[in-house]
Amino acid sequence: MTTTTSDEIVRHARACIGTPYHHQARKPGIGLDCVGLVVCVGKTVGALPVGYDVTGYSRNPDGFALMRHLQEQLIEIPRDQMAPGDVVCVAFDKHPQHIGICGDYVHGGLSIIHAANAAGKTIETRLLFSQSMRFVSAFRFKNLQEE
């Protein structure tokens, strides 16, 4: 793995904005889901092994597989250390089920760049946790270079 910066991660994630949402897709500009976005960006910046991928998962989370993969490939960090370029995992229901890449929100704070099924595409919005989108955990790519 090569080193990368948070700016590179965010730049590559933002390049995927507008990509249509397709469950388990891995083609920026053609189709992505939330895992596909993180996997594609991670591979592009050298933060994930070239052959790495996660496939065969259901739209209904099982409560542990997503977290296990994140913990194997990334470094878990405290919520108060989240910064642009980090990966955030959230829950809409009972189990962790959605991930995105943190960006720098134009009006301050963090944004989330994510392939959103409800929006039908990859979008960037302000990162706000609520009852409908609960914080689960945050992660950092292992090869992130200090800026």
N, C-alpha and C positions, 0 to 999 in steps of 0.2 A: 504494500500500500504506500502511496505517496502522501506527502502532507498537503493539506488544503487549508483555506481560510474560510471564515464564516461568510465573508463577502462573496466568495466563489459559490458556496452552497446556495446562498439566497439568490444570486444571479441565475444559476441554473434552474432553481425551483421556479423563479418568476418567468423564465423562458417557457415554462409549461403551462402558464395561465391561458385559459381558453381551450385547452385540450379536452375533448369530450370525455365524459365519465363512462368507463366500461369496466365491469367487474373483472378483476384479475388481468387487465391489460397492462402492457409494458412498452407502449410506443408513444413517446412524447409527440404531440402534434396530431396523433391519430386516436389514441385512447389510453387512459390511465385510470386506476383506482388509487385509493390512498396509499396502500402498500407499494403499488407500482411507482408512484411518484417518488417515494423515499428510496426505493431500490434503484431506480434509474438515476436519480441525482447522486446517490451514494457511489454508484459505479462510475459515473461520469467524472466525479472529482477524485476518484481513487480511494474513497473511504470504505468501500465494500469490495470484496474479492470479485473479479470479473465473472466467475461462474455462479456467484451467489444469487439465489432467488427463493421466494416462498410462494408456493402454489398449492392448489387443491383445497383452499379454505372456503368455508361457507360464508354467506352474508350474515348468518346468525352466529355470533361469537360463542366459543366454548368456555371462555373465562380464563384460560391460561396460555393457549398457544401463541397469541400475539405477544404477550409479555415475555414469554420464554425466548422468542426469536429476537426481540429487542434487547433483552438482557445478554444474549449470546454475542450480538454483533456490535452493540453500542455501550457507552458508559452511562450508567444511571446517575443523574445529578439532582440536587434539591430544587424544588420549585422556584425558590428565590434566586437561583443562579441561572435560570433560563435566559438565553440571549439569542439574537439572530443566528441562524444556522443550526440551532438545536432542534431536536425532534420532540414533539409533544404527543402524548397519548391521552385520549379522552374516552369517556363513556357517555352514551345517550340513555342507556337502560342500565341493566344490572352489571354487565361485564365490559371490560376494556374492548373497544371495537373500532376506533378510528385514530389515525395518526396524521400529522402534518408537520411542516417545517416552519419554524418561527422566522419571521421577518421583522424589520423595523417599521412600525406603524407610522405613517406620515404625520399624525397629530400627537405622537409620543406613545411610549409603551411598545407592546409587541403586536404583531399580526400573525395570522396563521395562513400559510399557503397550503392548500389541500385539495385533493380531488373529491368534490362533494357530490354525492349521489343526488341529493335534493336539488342542487343547482344544475346538475347534468353536465358539469365541467369542472376543471381546475380553476379555483378562485383564490383571492387573497382578501381576507377580512380582518378586522380588529379582533384580537384574541381576548375574548371575554368568557370567563367561566360562569356557569349558572346551573340551575336545576336540570336544564335540558342538555347541557354540555358540561359534564363534570371532569375536573382534572383528575387524572390517574397517576401519571408519572412523566418525567422529562428525561431526555437522553442526549448525549453528545457523541458525535462521530469520534472514533478513537484517534484518528490522524489529524485532528484539528490543531493547527499551528496558532500559537498566541500572536495576537496582532498588536 
